[in-house]
Amino acid sequence: MRVRSMNPFPSAEAKALPAVPPPAAAATGGSGGILGMLENMKKDDYILLGIIAALVFEGCDDYILLAALAYLYIMGIM
């Protein structure tokens, strides 16, 4: 195995790293608020809302489960 030493002081000719493009939402100027969240919803978000609604309407007492599902829903639309 050959070991190669790297130069700690790169020369001036070294290429600069490419610029990181802005996030897609910031570049398109996505709408904020409730309407923006509803536009970004996917199929799995609707499924989570359905599960949460079914549990609430059935009288679920497991608040930790409801909180975990709500957290997954909120993180999914952001």
GROMACS elastic network, one bead per residue, 0.5 to 0.9 nm:
[ bonds ]
;  ai    aj funct       b0    kb
    6     9     6  0.88912   500
    7    10     6  0.61100   500
    7    11     6  0.88685   500
   10    13     6  0.80969   500
   10    14     6  0.65632   500
   11    14     6  0.57406   500
   12    15     6  0.82810   500
   13    16     6  0.89928   500
   15    18     6  0.88103   500
   16    19     6  0.87358   500
   17    20     6  0.88211   500
   21    24     6  0.85297   500
   21    27     6  0.88299   500
   22    25     6  0.83814   500
   22    26     6  0.66126   500
   22    27     6  0.61915   500
   23    26     6  0.54610   500
   23    27     6  0.62301   500
   23    28     6  0.88092   500
   24    27     6  0.50884   500
   24    28     6  0.61932   500
   24    29     6  0.84560   500
   24    30     6  0.85754   500
   25    28     6  0.53795   500
   25    29     6  0.59968   500
   25    30     6  0.52500   500
   25    31     6  0.87164   500
   26    29     6  0.50874   500
   26    30     6  0.65190   500
   27    30     6  0.79121   500
   28    31     6  0.89396   500
   29    32     6  0.88722   500
   30    36     6  0.67323   500
   31    34     6  0.88263   500
   31    35     6  0.70402   500
   31    37     6  0.83653   500
   31    39     6  0.87908   500
   32    35     6  0.67930   500
   32    37     6  0.72819   500
   33    36     6  0.54716   500
   33    37     6  0.65266   500
   33    38     6  0.89257   500
   34    37     6  0.51680   500
   34    38     6  0.62559   500
   34    39     6  0.87268   500
   35    38     6  0.51058   500
   35    39     6  0.62175   500
   35    40     6  0.87872   500
   36    39     6  0.51996   500
   36    40     6  0.64610   500
   36    41     6  0.89928   500
   37    40     6  0.52738   500
   37    41     6  0.64809   500
   37    77     6  0.63126   500
   37    78     6  0.76116   500
   38    41     6  0.53995   500
   38    42     6  0.89865   500
   38    77     6  0.83784   500
   39    42     6  0.86483   500
   40    77     6  0.62602   500
   40    78     6  0.81689   500
   41    44     6  0.80677   500
   41    45     6  0.58599   500
   41    46     6  0.72943   500
   41    76     6  0.81640   500
   41    77     6  0.59684   500
   42    45     6  0.53906   500
   42    46     6  0.67430   500
   42    47     6  0.89860   500
   42    76     6  0.86880   500
   42    77     6  0.80353   500
   43    46     6  0.52925   500
   43    47     6  0.63884   500
   43    48     6  0.88564   500
   44    48     6  0.62276   500
   44    49     6  0.86390   500
   44    73     6  0.85939   500
   44    76     6  0.83907   500
   45    48     6  0.51462   500
   45    49     6  0.62453   500
   45    50     6  0.86140   500
   45    72     6  0.87496   500
   45    73     6  0.59856   500
   45    74     6  0.87392   500
   45    76     6  0.68081   500
   45    77     6  0.72653   500
   46    49     6  0.50433   500
   46    50     6  0.61264   500
   46    51     6  0.86503   500
   46    73     6  0.88395   500
   47    50     6  0.50407   500
   47    51     6  0.62365   500
   47    52     6  0.86420   500
   48    51     6  0.50842   500
   48    52     6  0.61285   500
   48    53     6  0.85016   500
   48    69     6  0.68782   500
   48    70     6  0.80121   500
   48    72     6  0.80538   500
   48    73     6  0.63141   500
   49    52     6  0.50913   500
   49    53     6  0.59984   500
   49    54     6  0.84919   500
   49    69     6  0.85364   500
   49    70     6  0.82310   500
   49    73     6  0.73830   500
   50    53     6  0.50812   500
   50    54     6  0.60318   500
   50    55     6  0.85514   500
   51    54     6  0.51443   500
   51    55     6  0.61811   500
   51    56     6  0.86135   500
   51    69     6  0.83761   500
   52    55     6  0.52213   500
   52    56     6  0.61645   500
   52    57     6  0.86176   500
   52    66     6  0.65651   500
   52    69     6  0.69092   500
   52    70     6  0.75305   500
   53    56     6  0.51422   500
   53    57     6  0.60508   500
   53    58     6  0.84771   500
   54    57     6  0.52452   500
   54    58     6  0.60711   500
   54    59     6  0.86868   500
   54    60     6  0.87847   500
   55    58     6  0.51994   500
   55    59     6  0.63894   500
   55    60     6  0.52729   500
   55    61     6  0.87829   500
   55    66     6  0.78892   500
   56    59     6  0.52505   500
   56    60     6  0.55859   500
   56    61     6  0.84642   500
   56    66     6  0.82537   500
   57    60     6  0.75908   500
   60    63     6  0.75980   500
   60    66     6  0.83656   500
   61    64     6  0.88065   500
   61    65     6  0.89303   500
   61    66     6  0.87937   500
   62    65     6  0.54954   500
   62    66     6  0.65664   500
   62    67     6  0.88307   500
   63    67     6  0.59855   500
   63    68     6  0.84641   500
   64    67     6  0.50645   500
   64    68     6  0.61010   500
   64    69     6  0.86142   500
   65    68     6  0.51025   500
   65    69     6  0.61888   500
   65    70     6  0.85428   500
   66    69     6  0.51626   500
   66    70     6  0.60711   500
   66    71     6  0.85434   500
   67    70     6  0.50149   500
   67    71     6  0.60724   500
   67    72     6  0.86340   500
   68    71     6  0.50573   500
   68    72     6  0.62808   500
   68    73     6  0.86511   500
   69    72     6  0.50861   500
   69    73     6  0.61861   500
   69    74     6  0.86851   500
   70    73     6  0.50003   500
   70    74     6  0.61435   500
   70    75     6  0.85468   500
   71    74     6  0.51793   500
   71    75     6  0.60748   500
   71    76     6  0.84008   500
   72    75     6  0.52267   500
   72    76     6  0.59710   500
   72    77     6  0.88403   500
   73    76     6  0.50754   500
   73    77     6  0.65453   500
   73    78     6  0.89427   500
   74    77     6  0.55250   500
   74    78     6  0.65303   500
   75    78     6  0.53703   500
